[in-house]
Amino acid sequence: MTKSTFKVRLATAAAALMLSASAHAGEVNWWVSEPGRAKAQQLAAEFEKENPGITIKLQANPYGGLEGKVMIAVKSGIPPDIIEVQNSWIPSYQATGALEDVGATIGQSVPLSDFVPATLAACSVDGKIYGLPFQAEALAMLYRKDLFREAKLDPEKPPQTWDEMIEVSKKLTYTGPNGQRRYGYGIAGGGAEGQGNTLYRSLPYIWMNGGDILSADMKKSVLSSPEAVAGVKFYTDMYTSLKVAPPSTLENGGLELRRLFMAGTIAMYQGTPTELERFAQDAPNLDYGVAIMPHPKGKQTSALLGGWGFIVPKAGKNKAEAMKLLQFLAKPERLALYTRTFPTTTTAMNLPRFADPKLDAFKEMLKHARPQPPIGTWLEISSAYYKNIQEVLIGGASPQAAMAAADKAIEAILKKAN
């Protein structure tokens, strides 16, 4: 792309933003994601009824390109008043100094102690809360009970440890009676959202083995530690040496893994609670179970906390009204209504909607979930990590060499930021 082309595109984006973000006194410009449109309309109508004189201007945005669109908005000087974002994006936005501290505002509506601590941590930078977390999720292991039976395995005893997982995955990799090739465990190695999908599925293996991606002070990359390398090796071995992951692994993200699971090509994979709704829609007779993620013997399981929240840009034109909407949304019953997985408070989590026993393993994984490091360069850091995970998967480097290369790349990113 030429420099002039880039400037034209940037100007076009800015012009479009001015049109979409323009607001009048007493009008809250609220951006949501496309899947939340219907529930947001319901909540907006309820809010307007309770608050005469305040109107909601709602805009629903598709996921594709949303992170960048929001970054342009918060830096533009004319942002919407309240925006739905992935919590993992918040540190990058706040690195520009563009967000309002909303901790006190949320606390006026619901005690901060009611929130799952990791969800508030995911929205925080340097001890200040810059988002209202409304949705929390952690990956659990989904497995096909019918394929367990076919392989002469007990469907009520999914693997608990890494050793058991390897053994079970091998037994589940075979050619079925119908001639279909089956694979024991599906991992993410690419796909349309390859970086995020691979990060969420592989980083927990490093954590549960005692490793990490950054040092505690976030000043050094520690991926070449023995614990981290062993976690990466366990994950990538499923494809590279054990051959229990399908040949399409380098193209597989969350969507592809779900389709392979429903088709009976893979017997196990990491998935979110939203998978259950898809199964009910697309494969109502699917015989499956949900379990916590296997972990090294004698150690705890782990998960990378996923979730969404609402941010309030400092430059928003109707701050008081936006804060009022934020307090309205923070009530447990509204968090429970709007979330597509789990809500972020204990009170909301105990509502009947979340009582399905198949959700128990996801709830348990939330107890072991950790947010990403709250650092503004996380997107670049995770990109360097992903690139080197792929190097292992394509056979271009050993886990040890790839993580040493990742360390070098991440150290350069950290040095540049400082």
KOLGUFI-731411 format. One record per atom (N, C-alpha, C): residue in one letter; x, y, z. Coordinates in steps of 0.001 Angstrom, whole numbers, plus 500000, padded with zeros to 6 digits. Layout:
# KOLGUFI-731411
AXYZ ...
# end
This chain:
# KOLGUFI-731411
M500849498810500000 M500000500000500000 M500884501239500000 T500603502209499090 T501396503427499054 T500988504339500201 K501878505318500492 K501608506242501587 K500356507069501286 S500174507463500026 S499013508276499669 S497727507471499787 T497785506190499391 T496610505329499527 T496218505177500984 F497239504997501835 F496973504847503268 F496281506097503820 K496775507309503381 K496192508548503873 K494733508684503438 V494447508264502206 V493071508322501711 V492172507412502549 R492663506200502811 R491860505264503601 R491650505778505018 L492693506367505601 L492583506899506945 L491586508047506989 A491636508913505980 A490699510033505918 A489272509536505756 T489088508505504935 T487764507922504736 T487230507343506036 A488114506623506760 A487705506038508045 A487336507131509032 A488103508207509051 A487831509296509985 A486501509977509658 A486234510157508349 A484975510782507946 A483786509915508339 A483927508619508112 A482853507695508499 A482647507719509998 L483741507819510730 L483658507850512187 L482927509096512661 M483204510242512037 M482546511489512430 M481037511375512270 L480619510710511200 L479188510545510962 L478552509614511981 S479238508512512298 S478658507515513198 S478742507927514651 A479757508745515007 A479976509077516407 A479365510416516815 S478798511157515852 S478221512448516198 S477084512259517186 A477009513137518185 A475995512987519224 A475454514359519610 H474253514355520174 H473611515565520646 H473481515492522158 A473233516633522786 A473079516659524240 A471943515724524646 G472202514913525667 G471183513985526141 G471083512718525326 E471967512553524340 E471962511364523495 E473252510577523718 V473121509324524127 V474283508471524350 V474539507642523109 N475720507809522535 N476123507039521355 N476772505744521856 W476094504627521674 W476505503337522249 W476832502361521125 W478111501950521061 W478535500940520089 W478508499565520752 V477903498600520069 V477886497216520530 V478376496322519393 S478620495061519705 S478973494107518652 S477697493586518015 E477804493133516778 E476627492676516042 E475829491601516786 P476477490598517405 P475691489576518118 P474880490133519288 G475273491304519804 G474557491867520947 G473441492822520569 R473218493013519268 R472272494031518816 R470883493895519455 A470269492712519351 A468886492549519814 A468754492821521312 K469680492291522104 K469598492504523549 K469921493950523911 A470829494563523150 A471145495975523387 A469925496852523107 Q469175496523522062 Q467957497279521756 Q466956497158522900 Q466852495948523451 Q465955495710524586 Q466377496540525801 L467679496525526089 L468186497271527242 L468080498775527019 A468324499225525797 A468235500655525489 A466809501172525712 A465825500382525271 A464422500780525459 A464080500863526942 E464573499909527722 E464323499900529165 E464987501108529833 F466217501401529412 F466948502540529986 F466240503853529664 E465818504019528421 E465137505258528032 E463839505454528798 K463139504356529087 K461897504429529848 K462165504892531279 E463275504408531849 E463634504773533226 E464263506160533303 N464763506665532178 N465494507932532175 N464964508861531083 P463774509442531304 P463220510370530304 P464201511518530051 G464326511884528817 G465245512963528474 G466590512479527967 I466865511171528146 I468089510588527606 I467707509579526530 T468308509686525364 T468052508728524291 T469342507980523953 I469170506777523435 I470312505936523061 I470391505866521540 K471563506212521008 K471843506026519586 K472725504787519473 L472134503715518993 L472803502410518995 L473438502122517638 Q474680501616517666 Q475342501153516442 Q475935499779516695 A475560498812515871 A476085497445515996 A477199497244514981 N478358496759515444 N479531496573514592 N479888495095514463 P480255494639513278 P480732493260513123 P482078493086513825 Y482411491827514164 Y483681491547514827 Y484884491921513962 G484780491645512675 G485915491850511779 G486425493284511796 G487675493466512171 G488271494801512181 G487843495684513336 L487107495123514294 L486555495948515364 L487638496558516248 E488675495793516555 E489727496310517438 E490353497578516871 G490664497548515578 G491255498717514941 G490271499870514823 K489020499560514544 K488001500602514425 K487836501354515741 V487841500606516841 V487708501246518151 V488937502090518461 M490132501596518099 M491349502368518344 M491288503711517618 I490833503686516364 I490683504944515617 I489689505858516330 A488603505259516826 A487558506050517481 A488063506721518753 V488746505974519610 V489165506549520897 V490270507593520727 K491018507511519614 K492088508480519364 K491611509670518527 S490377509605518056 S489896510600517103 S489519511933517727 G489185511927519021 G488663513131519652 G487168513248519559 I486537512363518775 I485066512364518647 I484531510927518771 P484877510224519836 P484468508821519950 P483013508682520381 P482471507473520265 P481170507196520875 P481285507369522396 D480150507388523084 D480167507604524533 D480460506330525313 I480074505207524769 I480316503921525434 I480474502856524345 I481460501964524511 I481810501018523449 I482000499629524032 E481447498633523358 E481670497226523718 E482975496751523070 V483868496210523892 V485165495758523392 V485572494453524071 Q486511493752523469 Q487150492648524167 Q488012493229525272 N487922492638526455 N488690493158527588 N490198493151527319 S490640492210526503 S492071492108526203 S492587493299525404 W491680494099524817 W492109495266524045 W492312496495524931 I491775496471526126 I491743497662526972 I493137498227527274 P494132497393527632 P495458497987527885 P496017498770526702 S495787498285525482 S496284499004524303 S495584500354524149 Y494278500371524415 Y493552501638524308 Y494001502620525393 Q494156502115526613 Q494544502994527706 Q496002503443527586 A496796502717526813 A498177503152526579 A498201504524525898 T497111504893525229 T497002506212524604 T496425507241525578 G496038506803526778 G495450507710527762 G494038508127527435 A493333507292526634 A492052507724526077 A490826507284526869 L491005506502527938 L489844505925528618 L489593506559529981 E488331506505530373 E487890507006531669 E487982505894532714 D488448506228533897 D488431505294535028 D486979505146535483 V486444503923535405 V485021503720535712 V484797502913536978 G485856502640537737 G485727501816538932 G484709502351539923 A484787503632540255 A483868504219541227 A482431504204540711 T482270504448539417 T480929504437538815 T480295503057538917 I481056502016538590 I480533500652538693 I480191500333540148 G481074500727541068 G480879500436542482 G479634501061543061 Q479112502108542448 Q477866502720542917 Q476644501890542545 S476841500947541613 S475735500125541133 S475771498708541693 V476977498164541846 V477152496795542345 V478484496738543088 P478554496048544230 P479832495972544955 P480916495346544085 L482080495972544049 L483165495426543240 L483568494036543725 S483321493744544986 S483644492423545547 S482781491314544961 D481669491682544291 D480792490678543673 D481354490167542351 F482290490898541767 F482877490487540492 F483892489362540699 V483952488445539739 V485046487484539706 V486324488313539582 P487256488209540534 P488417489117540557 P489174489210539234 A489333488083538548 A490102488103537298 A489426488944536222 T488095489087536294 T487409489885535266 T487697491371535443 L487764491828536683 L488133493220536914 L489605493455536578 A490435492465536895 A491861492579536573 A492071492719535072 A491226492010534287 A491353492063532823 A491023493442532270 C490257494233533032 C489859495569532587 C490674496664533261 S491706496274533968 S492468497230534772 S493874497442534228 V494363498652534445 V495747499005534129 V496267499852535286 D497388499427535859 D497999500152536976 D497010500398538119 G496181499383538387 G495276499453539537 G493986500210539305 K493794500787538125 K492559501507537828 K491704500702536853 I490387500770537038 I489447499974536230 I488944500827535066 Y489211500372533860 Y488855501141532673 Y487726500510531853 G487066499505532397 G485952498894531676 G485030498169532627 L483764498072532242 L482791497250532967 L482778495877532315 P483356494853532950 P483313493522532337 P481919492931532461 F481338492511531341 F480004491911531415 F480027490429531036 Q481068489981530383 Q481119488601529902 Q482462487982530236 A482412486763530764 A483647486041531101 A483561484630530537 E484698484131530087 E484730482766529585 E486123482187529692 A486153480905529863 A487411480164529874 A487159478874529109 L488121478453528327 L487958477244527525 L487962476002528404 A487107475068528059 A487101473746528685 A487267472710527579 M487401471443527949 M487593470399526941 M486247469760526588 L485947469789525309 L484750469127524783 L485180467791524189 Y484416466756524459 Y484797465437523936 Y483566464649523513 R483741463837522488 R482663463028521921 R482538461711522677 K481458461564523432 K481258460340524211 K481077459118523305 D480400459319522156 D480181458192521255 D481501457690520671 L482430458600520392 L483729458172519863 L484578457517520947 F484404457937522186 F485075457256523299 F484619455797523349 R483315455588523241 R482788454210523274 R483318453410522096 E483314454022520918 E483781453340519715 E485236452885519873 A486027453677520622 A487445453348520839 A487650452523522110 K486536452039522676 K486583451212523893 K487141451983525101 L486777453265525177 L487164454106526308 L485915454455527113 D486077454695528396 D484959455034529273 D484561456494529017 P483353456754528517 P482951458126528193 P482734459000529418 E482681458377530590 E482514459160531815 E483854459434532492 K484949459059531841 K486277459283532407 K487203459947531385 P486960461225531128 P487856461941530208 P489242462080530848 P490268462322530061 P491630462433530620 P491748463606531591 Q492530463392532645 Q492732464416533668 Q494137465016533629 T495112464236533195 T496500464701533182 T497039464712531759 W498203465327531579 W498819465350530252 W499138463937529769 D499650463103530636 D499985461728530236 D498741460987529781 E497649461150530522 E496387460498530147 E495877461052528822 M496054462351528621 M495578462973527389 M496305462421526166 I497608462247526279 I498367461666525171 I497894460238524887 E497743459453525939 E497323458068525776 E495940457972525138 V495001458776525641 V493630458762525117 V493595459285523682 S494357460342523398 S494379460914522045 S494879459893521026 K495873459110521407 K496380458066520510 K495304457020520222 K494563456632521253 K493526455615521075 K492357456133520243 L492180457451520257 L491081458055519507 L491489458443518088 T492711458139517714 T493189458408516351 T493218457091515579 Y492252456925514682 Y492092455657513964 Y491107455865512815 T490959454849512006 T489956454869510944 T488698454180511448 G487580454918511446 G486328454399511990 G485706453329511118 P484664452679511640 P483973451617510892 P483425452076509549 N483116453369509445 N482575453907508186 N483669454369507229 G484945454111507613 G486062454517506766 G486552455929507012 Q485899456646507919 Q486302458018508208 Q487539458037509118 R488500458873508765 R489685459010509595 R489376459917510781 R489677459432511979 R489419460193513190 R490752460595513834 Y490702461710514554 Y491888462201515258 Y491508462506516704 G492455462243517608 G492151462339519026 G491920463737519540 Y492738464696519079 Y492673466023519691 Y492924467100518653 G492026468057518559 G492175469150517615 G492785470370518276 I493833470917517691 I494435472152518197 I494309473248517151 A494357474493517598 A494306475628516678 A495720475966516229 G495869476176514922 G497172476542514387 G497087477626513343 G495868478114513083 G495698479127512045 G494241479553511982 G493711479652510784 G492325480082510623 G492230481596510512 A490994482067510312 A490750483491510097 A491195484340511283 E490992483839512479 E491422484545513696 E492530483741514359 G493518483349513548 G494541482412514001 G495306482835515236 Q495689484112515291 Q496498484564516423 Q495761484401517742 G494534484910517805 G493765484816519040 G493409483391519396 N492977482615518394 N492592481225518642 N493763480403519179 T494930480581518576 T496102479808518994 T496598480262520358 L496578481554520603 L497001482083521900 L496135481520523024 Y494815481596522871 Y493908481156523932 Y494021479660524205 R494404478907523188 R494466477455523367 R495839476945523782 S496889477697523495 S498230477189523804 S498858477797525052 L498634479092525290 L499263479749526435 L498938479075527772 P497697478592527982 P497413477921529264 P498313476720529541 Y498789476037528501 Y499683474902528729 Y501015475367529322 I501445476549528938 I502654477127529533 I502403477457531000 W501268478094531256 W500935478486532626 W500790477281533555 M500056476273533097 M499818475143534000 M501093474344534277 N502110474554533450 N503391473882533697 N504371474760534477 G503894475936534921 G504739476809535731 G505521477844534955 G505292477935533637 G505984478925532819 G505150480169532603 D505652481083531806 D504924482312531501 D505477482900530212 I504803483913529720 I505257484591528511 I506110485807528857 L505760486497529971 L506516487650530446 L506878487469531909 S507934488122532332 S508299488122533745 S507237488869534549 A507263488717535865 A506243489326536723 A506191490840536567 D507343491482536322 D507354492939536155 D507114493360534703 M506850492385533833 M506534492618532420 M507656493348531668 K508886493137532124 K510018493795531480 K510883492834530675 K510556491535530736 K511380490543530066 K510520489396529548 S510871488862528386 S510209487671527853 S510872486428528447 V510046485480528883 V510594484290529551 V510119483000528874 L509852483083527586 L509324481920526875 L510345480800526675 S511619481103526795 S512614480042526595 S512956479309527893 S512184479571528964 S512387478803530200 S511996477349529937 P512572476396530682 P512229474976530483 P510737474701530645 E510098475386531598 E508666475156531838 E507817475616530655 A508168476789530111 A507413477312528967 A507641476462527723 V508877476088527469 V509191475266526296 V508458473926526366 A508403473332527565 A507702472052527721 A506214472208527441 G505628473347527841 G504215473596527556 G503951473730526072 V504833474454525372 V504711474610523921 V504902473263523226 K505850472497523702 K506114471181523107 K504903470265523256 F504290470276524432 F503112469427524634 F502012469791523637 Y501781471076523473 Y500728471548522565 Y501044471186521110 T502232471537520658 T502562471341519242 T502827469876518885 D503275469085519850 D503510467655519589 D502251466939519112 M501098467441519512 M499846466811519096 M499760466712517570 Y500347467704516916 Y500334467745515451 Y501645467247514842 T502774467679515409 T504052467448514737 T504605466033514892 S504525465483516099 S505144464172516322 S504146463077516677 L503139463417517479 L502168462388517861 L501163462103516745 K500935463095515892 K500015462947514741 K498585462622515184 V498182463159516335 V496820462925516805 V495907464110516492 A496447465147515854 A495676466287515365 A495591466180513848 P494508466659513247 P494298466454511806 P495269467234510929 P495425466809509670 P496336467486508732 P495980468951508497 S494731469329508751 S494282470707508508 S494619471655509652 T495420471214510598 T495687471998511818 T496125473433511542 L496971473646510543 L497473474996510266 L496395475932509720 E495252475379509351 E494122476205508908 E492997476216509930 N493193475546511053 N492101475370512004 N492086476439513098 G490962477142513184 G490666478037514295 G489474477474515053 G488826478299515845 G487698477828516645 G486547477294515817 L486181477998514756 L485067477579513903 L485358476239513239 E486556476103512707 E486928474863512010 E486958473680512976 L487454473905514174 L487502472825515165 L486096472368515541 R485182473316515704 R483807472940516035 R483194472100514918 R483423472485513681 R482860471731512556 R483458470325512474 L484773470222512705 L485416468906512695 L484900468025513826 F484625468633514952 F484093467911516109 F482696467374515807 M481848468223515258 M480487467794514934 M480499466719513843 A481476466784512943 A481572465807511852 A482187464487512301 G482733464448513525 G483353463216514012 G484790463027513557 T485402464095513026 T486803464007512592 T487750464130513781 I487404464960514751 I488193465044515983 I487312464661517168 A487928464032518164 A487166463546519321 A487218464505520504 M488224465377520557 M488374466316521669 M488929467637521149 Y488524468731521787 Y489119470039521506 Y488720471014522601 Q489398472165522638 Q489074473221523591 Q488007474122522986 G486957474371523759 G485885475207523252 G485310476106524328 T484481477042523902 T483840477997524808 T482406477563525093 P481741478178526080 P480343477838526355 P479405478081525180 T479770479000524273 T478899479268523126 T478795478062522189 E479776477147522282 E479728475946521444 E478446475153521720 L478022475141522975 L476864474343523361 L475604474808522642 E475478476137522463 E474334476667521725 E474400476226520265 R475602476240519706 R475775475810518308 R475425474331518150 F475857473522519100 F475534472094519033 F474019471900519063 A473350472619519952 A471891472492520081 A471196472875518777 Q471762473860518077 Q471194474320516815 Q471502473377515659 D472790473061515516 D473270472377514319 D473397470865514450 A473520470368515677 A473680468921515891 A473008468524517206 P471677468638517263 P470957468425518525 P471137467043519137 N471513466076518349 N471684464710518883 N473146464366519197 L474013465341519156 L475427465111519412 L475630464582520835 D476371463506520936 D476628462874522231 D478011463316522708 Y478032464300523599 Y479306464874524008 Y479315465173525511 G480515465389526021 G480691465791527404 G481614466994527478 V481665467607528653 V482538468761528888 V483361468487530140 A484663468722530071 A485552468441531204 A486559469572531375 I487178469638532549 I488239470614532750 I489439470208531892 M490292471178531582 M491449470892530741 M492477470053531501 P492969468971530879 P494019468168531519 P495260469003531837 H495966468609532876 H497097469373533388 H498249468433533730 P499457468949533905 P500560468085534319 P500249467453535679 K500658466234535856 K500384465537537109 K500969466323538285 G500143466525539302 G500573467248540483 G500475468756540370 K499995469270539221 K499853470715539024 K498397471060538708 Q498107472342538690 Q496753472815538452 Q496519473100536968 T495258472998536552 T494903473395535193 T494934474915535089 S494772475441533895 S494800476888533709 S494033477264532451 A493693478532532344 A492993479039531159 A493310480516531018 L493268480990529793 L493389482423529518 L491983483003529550 L491768483944530436 L490440484529530595 L490045485303529348 G488891484964528822 G488325485709527712 G487131486505528205 G486739487503527469 G485564488250527893 G485447489592527211 W484323490225527465 W484001491509526854 W483555492489527930 G483672493763527612 G483269494792528562 G482880496065527834 F482509497057528620 F482145498368528076 F483147499408528562 I483658500219527641 I484582501299527987 I483919502649527735 V484418503664528433 V483920505036528267 V485111505917527865 P485195506329526610 P486295507202526185 P486238508566526877 K487393509099527223 K487452510404527880 K486853511509527020 A487010511388525716 A486577512460524819 A485103512362524434 G484373511414525014 G482951511302524728 G482215512586525078 K481202512934524301 K480536514231524455 K479450514234525531 N478971513067525930 N477892513002526913 N478298512074528053 K479292512520528812 K479918511686529843 K478950511307530960 A478204512272531471 A477304511994532596 A476253510960532204 E475695511102531012 E474676510163530552 E475276508784530298 A476507508755529770 A477187507473529529 A477430506732530839 M477859507462531870 M478097506841533171 M476796506317533769 K475721507008533515 K474411506551534003 K474026505241533314 L474276505151532005 L474009503914531275 L474905502794531788 L476156503110532083 L477087502099532590 L476591501527533918 Q476125502392534815 Q475574501923536090 Q474353501046535869 F473522501420534930 F472334500644534577 F472724499252534101 L473728499169533241 L474162497892532675 L474857496998533701 A475408497600534759 A476185496837535739 A475335495980536659 K474026496183536685 K473165495385537547 K473247493904537142 P473304492989538123 P473495491555537824 P472521490993536798 E471250491375536902 E470263490812535972 E470519491261534534 R471126492440534356 R471408492922532999 R472703492322532461 L473673492124533343 L474878491394532927 L474498489994532461 A473589489361533206 A473152487998532876 A472397487968531557 L471626489012531281 L470868489072530035 L471793489267528836 Y472772490165528975 Y473557490557527808 Y474669489582527455 T475232488892528445 T476364488016528151 T475967486871527234 R476928486459526405 R476709485315525526 R477345484048526098 T478065484193527209 T478654483027527881 T478283483078529355 F479187483606530184 F478907483769531608 F478966485240531980 P478191485642532987 P478328487003533498 P479567487098534392 T479842488275534882 T481093488507535604 T480928488652537111 T479700488590537618 T479497488694539058 T478937487389539611 T479224487142540875 T478732485923541531 T477214485913541575 T476609487056541869 T475145487143541940 T474510486757540611 A475043487290539516 A474500486974538193 A474745485517537828 M475904484985538213 M476257483601537887 M475294482597538535 N474688482991539644 N473785482088540366 N472352482119539856 L472097482883538818 L470748482935538249 L470449481649537472 P469159481282537328 P468776479990536720 P469365479726535344 R469594480778534567 R470091480593533199 R471403479811533158 F472174479878534230 F473515479285534221 F473594478004535057 A472431477352535252 A472378476166536121 A472558474844535366 D472683474869534039 D472856473644533253 D474125472907533703 P474014471627534088 P475200470866534533 P476333470842533512 K475996470963532218 K477051470944531202 K477921472200531260 L477472473201532010 L478266474412532161 L479230474323533343 D479114473266534147 D479915473178535374 D481416473206535104 A481864472498534078 A483302472467533792 A483803473848533371 F482984474592532629 F483365475951532251 F483473476839533489 K482520476673534422 K482577477450535665 K483848477118536442 E484190475835536469 E485397475420537181 E486643476012536525 M486662476049535198 M487810476618534492 M487953478112534767 L486823478801534983 L486893480220535311 L487674480466536600 K487591479510537525 K488318479644538794 K489831479607538568 H490247478988537474 H491677478845537173 H492133479795536063 A491231480676535627 A491537481549534492 A492349482767534925 R493237483181534041 R494078484350534270 R493922485328533113 P493890486620533402 P493857487588532293 P495226487696531645 Q495255488230530457 Q496532488487529795 Q497278489571530564 P498580489682530399 P499321490760531052 P498794492126530615 P498570493042531555 P498017494365531215 P499088495303530660 I499497495033529451 I500581495805528835 I500125496298527464 G500438497552527159 G499944498171525929 G500438497539524649 T501563496823524721 T502130496207523517 T501712494737523370 W500650494337524060 W500275492925524066 W499989492387522669 L499352493170521832 L499026492698520482 L500297492336519722 E501330493159519818 E502605492866519155 E503289491656519796 I503220491579521112 I503849490465521827 I503196489148521446 S501867489122521459 S501162487884521124 S501363487509519659 S501565488516518793 S501840488239517384 S503192487534517232 A504190488003517973 A505517487363517932 A505449485937518456 Y504674485741519495 Y504481484400520067 Y503816483481519039 Y502736483946518441 Y501977483154517457 Y502845482772516262 K503607483741515771 K504477483476514622 K505426482313514914 N505950482262516127 N506911481223516464 N506256479896516826 I505015479924517304 I504258478679517462 I504056478053516086 Q503716478883515109 Q503526478372513753 Q504829477811513179 E505954478406513521 E507240477881513073 E507431476441513540 V507014476164514762 V507102474795515285 V506165473884514512 L504937474346514277 L503929473511513616 L504306473171512174 I504981474090511474 I505359473802510084 I506685473054510001 G507294472803511169 G508555472075511173 G509769472942510933 G509593474257511054 G510706475161510792 G511636475370511959 A511204474990513157 A512043475173514344 A511562474239515443 S512455473878516332 S512087473105517509 S511397474039518503 P510636473507519463 P510034474380520481 P511071475257521183 Q512224474671521507 Q513270475438522190 Q513769476596521321 A514082476308520060 A514592477346519163 A513527478407518873 A512288477963518702 A511208478903518395 A510949479847519555 M510975479318520781 M510721480181521934 M511907481106522204 A513111480680521869 A514269481578521973 A514107482733520984 A513626482422519780 A513374483463518779 A512253484396519226 A511222483811519855 A510115484628520373 A510618485569521462 D511469485056522344 D512060485907523383 D512764487111522767 K513551486846521746 K514322487914521098 K513391488966520487 A512340488494519809 A511397489422519171 A510634490238520208 I510228489576521284 I509454490267522323 I510324491247523093 E511581490878523335 E512506491801524007 E512656493092523187 A512704492956521856 A512811494132520988 A511560495006521104 I510403494357521199 I509136495094521348 I509125495848522679 L509534495180523738 L509556495806525059 L510545496967525102 K511702496778524481 K512728497821524468 K512235499050523711 K511582498823522591 K511064499934521785 K509997500718522549 A509153499987523310 A508074500640524051 A508595501483525200 N509767501102525713 N510338501843526846 N511291502940526369 
# end
